[in-house]
Amino acid sequence: MIESQFSVRCLEASEGYFITQAADVPDSARMVGKRVILGVNDSPSNWKEITALEAARIQTLQGMAAVTAPLPDIAEPAQPSDPE
């Protein structure tokens, strides 16, 4: 039997705020949330709080980008051939 213990570091935004990356990330790729679970090599300094208004602006831009993005070309599925 193997017993393991580990700890999880979690950042939770203050009331009225959201958490996002501290790095300069394009809004289209920016993650916005109320809680972030840090990976083993992540640090709280990689994250910052933003206002709910700023979070809404980013999420609105991301939603608009999803709606206006061109749909990928999807090939028609191959039809089974008729055995002769």
ZADO-1210 file (C-alpha; in nm, 4 decimals, padded with zeros to 6 digits):
<atoms>
<atom x="00.0000" y="00.0000" z="00.0000" code="MET" pos="1"/>
<atom x="00.1246" y="00.3447" z="-00.0877" code="ILE" pos="2"/>
<atom x="00.0178" y="00.6481" z="00.1072" code="GLU" pos="3"/>
<atom x="00.0681" y="00.9930" z="-00.0392" code="SER" pos="4"/>
<atom x="00.0057" y="01.3380" z="00.0962" code="GLN" pos="5"/>
<atom x="00.0051" y="01.6575" z="-00.1006" code="PHE" pos="6"/>
<atom x="-00.1062" y="02.0120" z="-00.0575" code="SER" pos="7"/>
<atom x="-00.2874" y="02.2320" z="-00.3030" code="VAL" pos="8"/>
<atom x="-00.2360" y="02.6059" z="-00.3245" code="ARG" pos="9"/>
<atom x="-00.5421" y="02.7973" z="-00.4290" code="CYS" pos="10"/>
<atom x="-00.5921" y="03.1690" z="-00.4910" code="LEU" pos="11"/>
<atom x="-00.9408" y="03.3083" z="-00.4418" code="GLU" pos="12"/>
<atom x="-01.0375" y="03.6570" z="-00.5552" code="ALA" pos="13"/>
<atom x="-01.1540" y="03.9150" z="-00.3049" code="SER" pos="14"/>
<atom x="-01.5193" y="04.0206" z="-00.3094" code="GLU" pos="15"/>
<atom x="-01.5915" y="04.2161" z="-00.6291" code="GLY" pos="16"/>
<atom x="-01.2710" y="04.1032" z="-00.8006" code="TYR" pos="17"/>
<atom x="-01.1549" y="03.8300" z="-01.0364" code="PHE" pos="18"/>
<atom x="-00.8141" y="03.6672" z="-01.0858" code="ILE" pos="19"/>
<atom x="-00.6167" y="03.6735" z="-01.4102" code="THR" pos="20"/>
<atom x="-00.2583" y="03.6317" z="-01.5263" code="GLN" pos="21"/>
<atom x="-00.0156" y="03.9025" z="-01.4174" code="ALA" pos="22"/>
<atom x="00.1788" y="03.8610" z="-01.7432" code="ALA" pos="23"/>
<atom x="00.1023" y="04.0600" z="-02.0556" code="ASP" pos="24"/>
<atom x="-00.1447" y="03.8200" z="-02.2193" code="VAL" pos="25"/>
<atom x="-00.3773" y="03.9118" z="-02.5091" code="PRO" pos="26"/>
<atom x="-00.7374" y="03.9447" z="-02.3927" code="ASP" pos="27"/>
<atom x="-00.8332" y="03.6677" z="-02.6347" code="SER" pos="28"/>
<atom x="-00.6115" y="03.4221" z="-02.4413" code="ALA" pos="29"/>
<atom x="-00.6538" y="03.5651" z="-02.0917" code="ARG" pos="30"/>
<atom x="-00.7994" y="03.3422" z="-01.8212" code="MET" pos="31"/>
<atom x="-01.0437" y="03.5088" z="-01.5834" code="VAL" pos="32"/>
<atom x="-01.1935" y="03.3412" z="-01.2811" code="GLY" pos="33"/>
<atom x="-01.2835" y="03.3637" z="-00.9145" code="LYS" pos="34"/>
<atom x="-01.0415" y="03.0871" z="-00.8118" code="ARG" pos="35"/>
<atom x="-00.7094" y="02.9562" z="-00.9434" code="VAL" pos="36"/>
<atom x="-00.5446" y="02.6341" z="-00.8333" code="ILE" pos="37"/>
<atom x="-00.1697" y="02.6733" z="-00.8656" code="LEU" pos="38"/>
<atom x="00.0374" y="02.4066" z="-01.0361" code="GLY" pos="39"/>
<atom x="00.3548" y="02.2716" z="-00.8805" code="VAL" pos="40"/>
<atom x="00.5778" y="02.5316" z="-01.0503" code="ASN" pos="41"/>
<atom x="00.3294" y="02.8195" z="-01.0401" code="ASP" pos="42"/>
<atom x="00.3525" y="03.1157" z="-00.8051" code="SER" pos="43"/>
<atom x="00.0966" y="03.3619" z="-00.6680" code="PRO" pos="44"/>
<atom x="00.3088" y="03.6380" z="-00.8229" code="SER" pos="45"/>
<atom x="00.1996" y="03.5082" z="-01.1678" code="ASN" pos="46"/>
<atom x="-00.1579" y="03.6171" z="-01.0928" code="TRP" pos="47"/>
<atom x="-00.3359" y="03.9437" z="-01.0117" code="LYS" pos="48"/>
<atom x="-00.6807" y="04.0658" z="-00.9164" code="GLU" pos="49"/>
<atom x="-00.8883" y="04.2736" z="-01.1550" code="ILE" pos="50"/>
<atom x="-01.2237" y="04.4410" z="-01.1017" code="THR" pos="51"/>
<atom x="-01.5467" y="04.2706" z="-01.1994" code="ALA" pos="52"/>
<atom x="-01.5924" y="04.5428" z="-01.4648" code="LEU" pos="53"/>
<atom x="-01.2549" y="04.4625" z="-01.6244" code="GLU" pos="54"/>
<atom x="-01.3332" y="04.0882" z="-01.6086" code="ALA" pos="55"/>
<atom x="-01.6677" y="04.1498" z="-01.7823" code="ALA" pos="56"/>
<atom x="-01.4943" y="04.3527" z="-02.0540" code="ARG" pos="57"/>
<atom x="-01.2455" y="04.0706" z="-02.1209" code="ILE" pos="58"/>
<atom x="-01.5150" y="03.8022" z="-02.1199" code="GLN" pos="59"/>
<atom x="-01.7315" y="04.0094" z="-02.3551" code="THR" pos="60"/>
<atom x="-01.4413" y="04.0480" z="-02.5991" code="LEU" pos="61"/>
<atom x="-01.3738" y="03.6742" z="-02.5818" code="GLN" pos="62"/>
<atom x="-01.7412" y="03.5997" z="-02.6465" code="GLY" pos="63"/>
<atom x="-01.7491" y="03.8355" z="-02.9433" code="MET" pos="64"/>
<atom x="-01.4344" y="03.6738" z="-03.0836" code="ALA" pos="65"/>
<atom x="-01.5942" y="03.3291" z="-03.0523" code="ALA" pos="66"/>
<atom x="-01.9077" y="03.4440" z="-03.2357" code="VAL" pos="67"/>
<atom x="-01.7211" y="03.6177" z="-03.5178" code="THR" pos="68"/>
<atom x="-01.4481" y="03.3562" z="-03.5637" code="ALA" pos="69"/>
<atom x="-01.4698" y="03.1752" z="-03.8973" code="PRO" pos="70"/>
<atom x="-01.5842" y="02.8173" z="-03.8779" code="LEU" pos="71"/>
<atom x="-01.3228" y="02.5615" z="-03.9718" code="PRO" pos="72"/>
<atom x="-01.3596" y="02.3678" z="-04.2941" code="ASP" pos="73"/>
<atom x="-01.5073" y="02.0332" z="-04.2097" code="ILE" pos="74"/>
<atom x="-01.4673" y="01.7585" z="-04.4629" code="ALA" pos="75"/>
<atom x="-01.7689" y="01.5519" z="-04.5422" code="GLU" pos="76"/>
<atom x="-01.7407" y="01.2070" z="-04.3852" code="PRO" pos="77"/>
<atom x="-01.6362" y="00.9379" z="-04.6254" code="ALA" pos="78"/>
<atom x="-01.9293" y="00.7354" z="-04.7518" code="GLN" pos="79"/>
<atom x="-01.8963" y="00.3588" z="-04.7461" code="PRO" pos="80"/>
<atom x="-01.8417" y="00.2195" z="-05.0902" code="SER" pos="81"/>
<atom x="-02.0980" y="-00.0186" z="-05.2399" code="ASP" pos="82"/>
<atom x="-01.9606" y="-00.3704" z="-05.2720" code="PRO" pos="83"/>
<atom x="-02.0067" y="-00.5015" z="-05.6211" code="GLU" pos="84"/>
</atoms>
